[in-house]
């Protein structure tokens, strides 16, 4: 292993694709606020099927096309930085689930010619 390792905290916000904040997608607002807060990175993952507290299954299968697929926003950074971001989520997330999991990060340095905006720059952790 040639990368540096360290302890980190993974924050995952589980919500619906149709959840909004001031008429914009909630997942986009979380990503923009994470960036403004100086967090190492944030990624949004769209699920193909799932259900939440309502027990209604949302799916992308053609026969039962859903407009509210599950979405997960994932942020990985130091525990201090992630926990410092939680008050912003309190303001934004009115329904959904937020999980925190300790994780280990393997960070790789930028490769020559990397543009600094992809996996070559070390990903989502500082």
N, C-alpha and C positions, 0 to 999 in steps of 0.2 A: 504494500500500500504506500503510495508516494504522496498522498495528501495529508494535510494536518487534520487532527480530530479534536473534538471538544463536545462538551455537554450543551444541549440546547433545549428549547421548549417548542413543541408544535401546537399551534392553535388551529382548530378546525371549526368553522362556522357552517352548520348544516341549515339550509333554508330552501325555499322554493324559487324557481326561476322567475316567477311573477311577483315576488316580493319587491316592493318599491320604497324609495326614500325620496320625497319631493318629486314625484313623477319620473324618477330615474331608477334603473335596476339597483336593488340594495347591494348586490354583490359588487357592482362597479363602485359604489360609494365606499364600501369597506376597503377595496383595493386602493382607491385614491387617498383615503385617510391613512392607510398603512404606509403608503409612500410618503405622504406629508409628515408622518410621525418619524420617518427615518428608519423604518424597519427594513430588514435585509431583503425581503421580497415577499410577494404574495401571488398565489396562483388560484384560478377558478376552474373547477372541474364540474362538468355537467353530467349528471347521471342518466342512464338510459331507462331506469325503472326504480321505483322506491315508494315508500309510504312513511308517514310521520304520525304525529299525535292523532290526526283525524282518522287514521286507518284506511284512507282512500289510497288505492294504488295508482300511481301516475306512471305512465309508460310511453315510450316513443313508438311502440309497435303500431303498424299501419291500421289495424282493425280497431284500435282504441286510442287514437292519437290524443296526446295530452299537451296542453300549453303550459303546464306548470310542473316541469320535470325537476327532480332534486338537483341541488347545486351545493357544492362544498367549496368554501374559500379556505385555503391553507396558507398559514404564515409560519415560518420557522426562524427563530432568532434566539438571543439569550433570554433566559427566564425573566430577568429584570426588565428588558425592553418589551417583551410580550405582555407581562403583567401590567406594565405601565400603559399599554394600549387598551386594556379591558374597559376602563371607564368610557371610552368612545363607543365600544360595542354596546354598553348599557344604554346609551342614547339611541343607537340605531336599531338594535334587534329587539322586536316586540314579540316575535314568535319564531321559534326555531330552537336549535340546540347548539351549544358551544362546548367543545371539549378541549382539554389541555393534556398533552402527553409529553413526558420527558423523552428525549431522543438523543442520539449521538450523531454528530455531523462530521462528515468527511469532506473537507474543503480542498479543492484543487486550484492552483493558480491559473491565471490566464495563459493561454497558449499564444505563441507569436502569431500575429495577424487576427486575433480574436477581436470582435467589435465591442465586447463588453456588454452585450445584450442577449447572451444565450448561455447554454450549458458550459461553454468553455471558460466563462468568467467565474466559475465557482458556484453558480446557482444561488440559492436563497439564503445562505447564511454568511455572516460577516466573519 
